[in-house]
Amino acid sequence: MDDISFEAAIDMRARDMLDACIRCGKCVEACPTRQPAGIAEADPVTVITGIIRSGEAPEASRQWAAVRP
């Protein structure tokens, strides 16, 4: 078994999740931070697509990524 740091393990899991994401928006719909982020009315598919893709993201995506529960 390879010993890897906690940070490396989390990074690998995050990359796996991003690779598997089909951008359906269900994670955004279920997330309890939508209201605190001020994006409760934002389209979930648009929000997650903005998180996943690189480059310029919509404001709702940036707000969702920045919220602290």
Number of C-alpha atoms within 10 A of each C-alpha: 3 4 7 8 9 9 9 11 12 11 12 12 12 12 12 11 11 14 10 9 14 13 18 13 16 12 13 22 17 10 11 12 18 21 12 13 18 13 18 17 9 15 14 22 17 17 24 25 18 20 20 15 10 8 8 10 16 14 13 23 23 15 16 22 16 10 13 8 8
